[in-house]
Amino acid sequence: MTKLFSIIAVSLLLQLFGIAQTQSFYDFIVKDIDGNDLSLSQFKGKKVMVVNVASKCGYTPQYEQLEAIYKKYNEQGFVIIGFPANNFMKQEPGTNQEIKEFCTLNYGVTFPMMEKISVKGKNMAPVYQWLTDEDLNGESSSKVKWNFQKYLISADGKLEHVFNPQIKPDDPKIIAWIEGE
């Protein structure tokens, strides 16, 4: 209990004095598409691609490439996590169940899909606050430009790269990162 109190006290002092405290990607617990808690700490030691996805976007066919690289590299310690979001021209209007059915029927998605969230604005999900704010992630700040923006997380939980939506999941730079040590 004393250790927990000390951690909370230090965190409050850092906030009080405006000193940012970076976190690890693994500190977050999110909800999967079925509404179950999923601790991102279960991906420790794996490279992770986080992608905000949408079913009615011009980039939606990227699901096919996402699934292909997930199947190819998953056994080697690579994971893709899809976060459906309706932030851009309402291109993800469905419920979690409708999104799950769409992804399964149309693209055979087997990589982890989370519940629909907001990836920008005042309702931005905490994990996306971390992904987009250098004060939180310790690496860089970015804005989610559109659906299918890709965030690459190292095996030790640090943000390493951000790829704009038009960059395909199987781009040589992304594959080189996945295959690299």
C-alpha positions in Angstrom: 0.0 0.0 0.0 2.9 2.4 0.8 4.4 1.8 -2.6 1.1 2.5 -4.4 0.7 5.7 -2.3 4.3 6.8 -3.3 3.6 6.2 -7.0 0.4 8.2 -6.8 2.1 11.0 -4.9 4.9 11.2 -7.4 2.4 11.3 -10.3 0.4 14.0 -8.7 3.5 16.1 -8.0 4.7 15.7 -11.6 1.2 16.9 -12.8 1.2 19.8 -10.4 4.5 21.1 -11.7 3.6 20.4 -15.3 6.2 17.7 -15.8 5.1 15.1 -18.3 5.3 11.5 -17.3 5.7 9.1 -20.2 3.9 5.8 -20.1 4.3 2.6 -21.9 1.9 1.3 -24.5 1.5 -1.7 -22.2 0.0 0.4 -19.4 -3.4 0.6 -21.2 -6.5 -1.6 -20.8 -8.9 -1.4 -23.7 -12.2 -3.1 -24.7 -12.2 -5.7 -27.5 -15.0 -5.7 -30.1 -17.0 -8.0 -27.9 -16.8 -5.7 -24.9 -14.1 -7.6 -22.9 -11.2 -6.0 -21.2 -7.9 -6.5 -23.0 -4.7 -5.5 -21.3 -2.1 -4.3 -23.9 0.5 -5.7 -21.5 -0.3 -9.1 -23.0 1.6 -8.0 -26.1 4.9 -7.3 -24.2 7.8 -8.6 -26.3 5.9 -8.3 -29.6 5.9 -5.6 -32.3 2.5 -4.0 -32.6 0.8 -2.1 -35.4 -2.2 0.0 -34.2 -4.6 1.0 -36.9 -7.8 3.1 -36.8 -10.1 1.4 -39.2 -13.4 2.1 -40.9 -15.8 0.0 -43.1 -16.9 2.6 -45.6 -13.6 4.3 -46.5 -11.6 4.3 -49.7 -8.8 2.7 -47.6 -11.0 -0.1 -46.4 -9.4 -2.6 -48.8 -6.3 -2.3 -46.6 -8.0 -4.8 -44.4 -6.8 -7.4 -46.9 -3.2 -6.4 -46.6 -3.4 -6.1 -42.8 -4.7 -9.6 -42.5 -2.1 -10.9 -44.9 0.9 -9.5 -42.9 -0.8 -10.5 -39.6 -1.0 -14.1 -40.8 2.6 -14.0 -42.2 4.3 -12.5 -39.2 2.1 -13.2 -36.2 4.1 -16.4 -35.3 7.2 -14.2 -35.3 5.9 -11.9 -32.6 3.9 -9.3 -34.7 0.4 -8.2 -33.8 -2.1 -5.8 -35.4 -4.7 -4.2 -33.3 -7.6 -2.5 -35.1 -9.6 0.3 -33.5 -12.8 1.1 -35.4 -13.5 4.9 -35.4 -16.2 7.0 -36.8 -14.3 10.3 -36.8 -13.8 10.9 -40.5 -17.0 11.6 -42.5 -18.9 9.0 -40.5 -17.2 6.1 -42.4 -17.6 3.7 -39.5 -21.3 4.0 -38.6 -21.9 0.4 -37.5 -22.2 -1.2 -34.1 -19.4 -3.3 -32.8 -21.3 -6.4 -33.8 -21.9 -5.0 -37.3 -18.2 -4.1 -37.6 -17.1 -7.5 -36.5 -19.4 -9.2 -39.0 -18.2 -6.9 -41.8 -14.5 -7.6 -41.1 -15.0 -11.3 -40.8 -17.2 -11.8 -43.8 -15.5 -9.4 -46.2 -11.8 -9.7 -45.2 -11.5 -12.8 -42.9 -10.0 -10.6 -40.2 -8.4 -12.6 -37.4 -6.2 -9.9 -35.8 -7.5 -8.4 -32.6 -10.3 -5.8 -33.1 -11.3 -3.4 -30.4 -14.6 -1.7 -29.7 -15.4 1.5 -31.6 -13.6 4.5 -30.1 -12.8 8.1 -31.0 -9.3 8.8 -32.2 -9.4 12.6 -32.1 -11.1 15.5 -30.4 -12.4 15.9 -26.9 -13.5 12.2 -26.6 -10.2 10.8 -27.8 -9.5 7.4 -26.3 -6.6 7.3 -23.8 -4.5 5.0 -25.9 -4.8 7.4 -28.8 -4.0 10.3 -26.6 -0.8 8.4 -25.8 -0.1 7.6 -29.5 -0.4 11.2 -30.6 1.2 13.2 -27.7 5.0 13.3 -27.3 4.5 14.3 -23.6 2.8 11.0 -23.0 4.7 8.6 -25.3 8.1 10.2 -25.1 8.8 10.0 -28.8 6.6 12.2 -31.1 3.4 14.0 -31.5 1.0 13.5 -34.4 -2.5 14.0 -35.5 -4.7 11.1 -36.8 -5.1 12.4 -40.4 -7.7 9.8 -41.6 -8.8 6.2 -41.3 -6.0 3.6 -41.5 -3.2 5.6 -40.0 -0.6 3.2 -38.6 1.3 3.4 -35.4 4.2 1.0 -34.9 5.1 0.0 -31.3 8.4 -1.7 -30.5 8.6 -4.9 -28.5 9.4 -2.9 -25.4 6.2 -0.7 -25.7 7.6 2.4 -27.3 6.2 4.3 -30.2 8.7 4.0 -33.1 6.9 5.1 -36.3 3.7 6.6 -37.6 2.6 6.0 -41.2 -0.1 8.0 -42.9 -3.2 6.3 -44.1 -2.2 6.1 -47.8 0.8 4.0 -46.9 -0.2 0.4 -47.4 0.3 -2.1 -44.6 2.7 -4.1 -46.7 4.8 -1.1 -47.7 8.5 -2.1 -47.8 9.4 0.2 -44.9 6.8 -1.4 -42.7 7.9 -4.9 -43.7 11.5 -4.0 -43.0 10.5 -2.8 -39.5 8.5 -6.0 -38.8 11.4 -8.2 -40.0 14.1 -6.1 -38.3 15.6 -7.0 -34.9 
